[in-house]
């Protein structure tokens, strides 16, 4: 089985995986970026659809349900692509490109 990348069940992430920083200023040190990302203000500007199997059109409902929990329900993740496909099909302009959605039925 090949590694699968899943859509991040987060706001501010576009369908192609790039993020929308808005007016947030990321730090220069690479190791500080993940913490900075999660401390940033999130909005629904960057297409939050298809990030959750249970709430495909209502990501905010998902996070309201998860409030207070310590683990994310892994079966709720929506497949994005196979890792090798992402590296083999990197577009020249990744910000304005949407990669094809992974079809797990193809794999079988």
CORCORJO-V746229 format. One record per pair of residues at least 24 apart in sequence whose ideal C-beta (glycine too) atoms are under 6 Angstrom apart, sorted by sequence separation. I is the first residue (numbers start at 1). J is the second residue. D is the distance in Angstrom with one decimal. If there is no record, write none. Layout:
i: <I | I>
j: <J | J>
d: <D | D>
//
This chain:
i: <52 | 53 | 79 | 20 | 50 | 12 | 11 | 14 | 15 | 11 | 13 | 12 | 11 | 9 | 9 | 7 | 6 | 7 | 6 | 7 | 6 | 4 | 5 | 5 | 18 | 4 | 5 | 2 | 3 | 16 | 16 | 15 | 16>
j: <76 | 78 | 104 | 46 | 78 | 42 | 42 | 46 | 47 | 44 | 46 | 46 | 48 | 51 | 52 | 51 | 77 | 78 | 79 | 80 | 80 | 79 | 80 | 81 | 95 | 82 | 83 | 82 | 83 | 97 | 98 | 98 | 99>
d: <5.4 | 5.9 | 5.9 | 4.2 | 5.7 | 5.2 | 3.9 | 5.0 | 5.7 | 5.8 | 5.9 | 5.0 | 5.3 | 4.5 | 5.4 | 5.0 | 4.1 | 4.6 | 5.8 | 4.8 | 5.7 | 5.4 | 4.8 | 5.4 | 5.2 | 6.0 | 5.7 | 4.9 | 4.1 | 5.6 | 4.8 | 5.1 | 6.0>
//
